[in-house]
Amino acid sequence: MQIGDPLSVTTPSDTQIVITRSFVAPPHLVYACHTQPSLIRRWLTGPDGWTMPVCTYDARAGGAYRFEWHGPGGEGFLAVSGDIRQIEAIRYIDSQEVFDGGVMGPAYRAELAFAQEEQGTKLVNTLTYTSLAHRDMVAATGMAEGMEMSFQSLDRLLAEVQG
C-alpha cells in the first residue's frame, strides 16, 4: 500500500455500491478525519475553488451531520445531511444520508468500516440505495472519481498529521 492507492468500486447487489480504499495511517486517524469537522474541512472540499462553509458532525448514535459546499463566485451549491444510526469509535459508522434537492435521489444508507491493515487502514464504504435505478443513477454521476480526488486530499492530510 502506498499513498494514492486508487479506490475500488464494486456492485455486489442491485442496490449497493461498495467503495474500498486503503490509507497509510492508523484507523483512529482515518476515523478522526471522517468525524471531526476541523479535519473534514481540510480534505472533503470538492473541486478546486469550492468551499465548505457548513460542516457539522455529532459523532454519536442519534447524532447528525451536515456538509455544504459552495462553488466559486457563488456559482453552484451542494449539501448532504446524515443521521447516525450506529457508531463504534474508530471501527464503524452506519448512517442515512440525503442530498438537498434530491440531486442523488432519495435517502440511502451509508456504512463506513475502518479496519487495521499491515501498513494502515482499509476503509470500506457500503452505500445501499432504494433500487437498481437509484444505484445506477448515482454511479453515473462520476461519484467514484470525485471520491478518489477527495481521498487524495485525505492522503495528504494524513501524511501531514503524522509528521
PEJO-V92325 format. One record per run of one state. SS is the DSSP state (A for helix, B for strand, O for the rest). FROM is the first residue (numbers start at 0). TO is the last residue. Records with the same first field share a line. If there is no record, write none. Layout:
SS = FROM-TO / FROM-TO
//
This chain:
O = 0-6 / 10-14 / 23-25 / 35-35 / 43-49 / 57-62 / 70-70 / 74-75 / 88-90 / 102-106 / 117-118 / 128-130 / 139-141 / 162-162
B = 7-9 / 15-22 / 50-56 / 63-69 / 76-87 / 91-98 / 107-116 / 119-127
A = 26-34 / 36-42 / 71-73 / 99-101 / 131-138 / 142-161
//
